[in-house]
Amino acid sequence: MSIQVKNKRFSWIAISISVIGVLVYAFVERQIYLDYQSLEGEKRAFYGLHELFGFAQKIYIVFIGLLCLFVTWMAKYKKEERKYVVIAFILSLVCMIFPFIPIWKIFV
């Protein structure tokens, strides 16, 4: 078992970090949604500005995605299995793109 994982070490690291990044993003989006639900009237109208400046930690998730992209490149360089490298690459792209999409607005 350890031989199989050892041959895919960088891919698994990239996949794990990407999943953690997506989970952190989901938590931040949930917090944004809960904050929005607690507001009334005029404060809701200006909530976009509050989200832009108050939840800047979403941008750090992009850096997590860049880290995953680098680790995925290392996995490709080490000639790890292609399907795991592709999964890691897709997850790192998702981790970099999601912070620019306000998913919490879907639930409003």
WOQUIQUI-V799708 format. One record per backbone hydrogen bond with DSSP energy under -0.5 kcal/mol. CO is the residue of the C=O (numbers start at 1). NH is the residue of the N-H. If there is no record, write none. Layout:
co nh
CO NH
CO NH
This chain:
co nh
1 5
2 6
3 7
4 8
5 8
6 9
8 12
9 13
10 14
11 15
12 16
13 17
14 18
15 19
16 20
17 21
18 22
19 23
20 24
21 25
22 26
23 27
24 28
25 29
26 30
27 31
28 32
29 33
30 34
31 35
32 36
33 37
34 38
36 39
40 43
41 44
41 45
42 46
44 47
46 49
46 50
47 51
48 52
49 53
50 54
51 55
53 56
55 58
56 59
57 60
57 61
58 61
58 62
59 62
59 63
60 64
61 65
62 66
63 67
64 68
65 69
66 70
67 71
68 72
69 73
70 74
71 75
72 76
73 77
74 78
75 80
76 79
81 85
82 86
83 87
84 88
85 89
86 90
87 91
88 92
89 93
90 94
91 95
92 96
93 97
94 98
97 100
98 101
100 102
101 103
102 105
103 106
103 107
104 107
105 108
